[in-house]
């Protein structure tokens, strides 16, 4: 199964089809094993694109096949089951916390699908373990936690639904470098150990370079690139997409230019460290 866009266009203004936020999108995200970064300048259509992935908004033209369900502008059925299959983590998800304890907050969404409170509690505890929240915090108010802990609890509230695909809208926004790394390593672990596909919106090319395998770039509502990060970061005209190179690529490019070297491009921090050690 997958999320497949079939000539999808979207306008926020009804019947104003000359004001498309998305234009003729034809892409597919597989259910398993993908780590996809959605990039592009502000206003390029990234959030609009991922909001279609769990039918938070519907296409104006075209249709989506979301895990076997065809969705178009006239779709009228209940959407909860789609949102269980495709989990969406918004920017600053901690703003959506509201229950009196951490465990109750993470359990809340699942109670709409499962009335067995023992099973719900078990799943909530598992979700909290995935984001490294200690059991000593389960009965604490989420509002007494640190900012990073609150974000991880909010993410657990999406993970508890056990979605096939996890969609992340700028999940590290507002976090310090350590917090960014902690959150992204959680998603990396879920991707590798739970075999879930991850879709990541980000402006941070270092995150793309470190974690993603596939990159989809939007410009003015259209897909202008869909390929591997290696392909993207070896393009000479990346500025045409209003993108920049990640730090690792910039360092290698600078060394090659200034020292007349022919070092290979590297994309992960660990690979860059190893490369630097080898040329000392």
N, C-alpha and C positions, 0 to 999 in steps of 0.2 A: 504494500500500500504506500501511498505518497500524497503529497499536496501538489496538484498539477493546475497551473494557470493556463487557460485556453483563451487567448485573445482578450484578456481582461483589461478593461479601461474603467476608470472611476472619475466621476465629477461630484464634488460636494454641493454643486448648485444644480438642482433638478432641471433636466432638459437643456442645460447649457453644455452641450457636448464639444464646444470649442474651448472649454475651460477644464480640461482633463488634468487631474493630479497624477494619474497613471494612464499610460498609453500603450495599448496592444501588448500586454505582458504575456509571454509564453515561456514559463520556466517550470521545473519540477524539482521538488525536494523529497528525497527518499525517506522512508520511515526510519531506517536504521543507518548508522555508520557515517553519516555526513556531519561535518562541522563547517557551516557556511557563514561567512561574514557578508552582511549587506552594508555597502558603503556608498558614499556620495555626499555632496555638499548639503547644507541645510536647505530644506525646501525641495529636495530632489525626488521625494516620494517614498522614502524608506519606511516611515511609520505607517503610512497608508498601505504600503505593500504588506507588511507583516500583520496589520489589523485585519486583512482579508484572510489570513492563514487559519484563523479560528472563527471566521465569520462574525467578527466584531463589527465589521461593516461589509456590505454586499457590493458586488460589482455593478456598475451601471450598464456595461456591455460585456459580453462574453460570459464565461462561467469558470468555476473551479470544481475540481474533483478532490474533495477533502476526505481522505481515507475511505474512499468508496462512495461518498455522498456528493451528488451534483448540486452545487449551489449557484444560483444566479439572482438577478434583480427581483425576481418574482417568488423567491423561496420563502415559504410561510411556516414551515414546520419548526418545532422546538430546536433550539441550538445548543442546549446544555450538553448533550452527548458529544457534540463536536468539540466543545471547549474542554471536555474531559480528555479527549484524544490529543488535542494540541494545546499545550499550556503556554500562556503568555505572561511573562514577567515584565511589568511596566517600569519606566524610570521611577526611581524613588519608591519602590514597592512598599517600604515601611510605612508610608503614609496611609496605607489601607489596613493597618492593624487596628483592631477595635475591641477584641475580647479581653476578659479580665485576667486570663492566664495565657502563657505561651502555648500550652498543650491544647487549650480550648480554641485558640485562634487558628492553629494549624489544622485542627479537626473539623472546623466549621464547614468548609466546602464539601467535604466528603459525606457529611451527614445527609446531604440532599440525595445521595445515591445509595447509601448503605445505612440502614437503621440499626444494624448490629453494633452497639457501642463498644463492645470488646474488640471487634475487628477494626473499627475506626481508630480506637486508641492505639492499637498495635501498628497500624499503618502510619499514624501521626508520629509515633516514636521512631519508626524507621526513617521517615522523611527528615526528622530532626537530626538523626544520626548522620544522614548524608551531608548535612550542612554543618556538622561538628558543633551542635549545641548540646552542652552537657546536661545530664538528667537533673542536676541540682537546680536548673533554671526552669524546668517544666511548669512549676506552679507559681513562678514569679509573674508579675505583670510585665507584658512586653514593653511597656513604656518606661520601665526602670532599667532596661538593658542599654548597652552602648549602641551607638549608631550602626556599627558594623554587625552587631548581634541582631539588632532589629531587622536589618536587611536580610540576614540569613534566615531568620524566622519567617519573614514574608515569602522568601523563596521556597521554604519548606511547605508553606501553604499551597503552593502550586504543585510542588513535587508529590504531595500526598495523593493527588488525583491520578498519579502514575501515567502521565501523558506519554504518547509514543514520541512526539516531537516537542521540544522545548524551545520557545521563541523568546529572545531576550532583547528588550529595547534599552540600550545604553545601561547595562546592569552595573557598571562600575562608576557611573557618574557621581561626582561628589565625594568619592573615596580617596584616601591617601594612597601612595604607591603600595604600601603593605596590604591595605584593605583590598585594593584592586587584585593583587596577586592571590590573596586568600580566596576571594570570590571566584576568580577565573579558574583556579585550581580545583575548586568544587565542581564547576561545570565540566572541566576536563576529566575529572574522575567519573562523573556520571556518564559522560560520553563513552569513556573507555570501558567502564565496569558494568554499566547498565545497558550499554549498546543503544543509547538513544541518540537521535539526530538533534543537533543544536543549531539554531539559527540566531545569529548575533548581529544586531545593529550597533555600529560603533563608528566614531570619528578617529579612534586611536589606532593608527597603523601599526604600532608596536604590538597591540593585542591581536590584530589580524595576522601579523607575521609569526607570532608565538603560538597561536592556538588554531587558527582556521586552516582548512585544507582547500576550500573552494571559496571564491570571492565573486559576488554579484555586485556590480557597480551601476547605480542609477544616475541619470542626469536628465533634468527637466521631465521626469516622469517616465522615462524610457530606460530599458536595459541597454547599456553601452559596452558592458564587459561581463562575461560569465566564464570563468575558468579557474585554474589553479593560482595560488598566491605566487608561485614561482614565475608563472607566465606574466602576471600583472606587474610584479616588481622588477622584471627585466625589460619592460617596455620603456622606450625612450620618450614617449609622449604622454607619460602618466599625468602631467600637469593639465593636459587637455580634459581630463576627468575631474579637475580640481582636487586632486589627491597629491600626497607627498609620499616619499619613501620612508620606510621604518628606519629606526636608528641603526640597526645592524647593517642594513644595506648602505646607508649614508657613510658609515665608518669604513666599510670595505671599499666603496667607491673613492673615498678621500685618500685612503692608503694607496690604492692602485694608481691614482692620478699623481700624487705627490712623490711617491717612492718608486714609481715606474714598475709596479708589481703586477702580477696577474692572479690575484687571489680570487677564489670562487665566492660567489654571493652566499651568504648564510642568512637564515631567517629566525632562528631561535637563539635566545640569550646564551644557553649552554654551548651551542655550536660556535658562537662568536668568541666566547671565553677560550674554548679549545683552540680556535684559530689563532688568537692572540698569543697563546702559550707556545704555539708551534713556530711562530715567526720571531720570537725573542732571540 
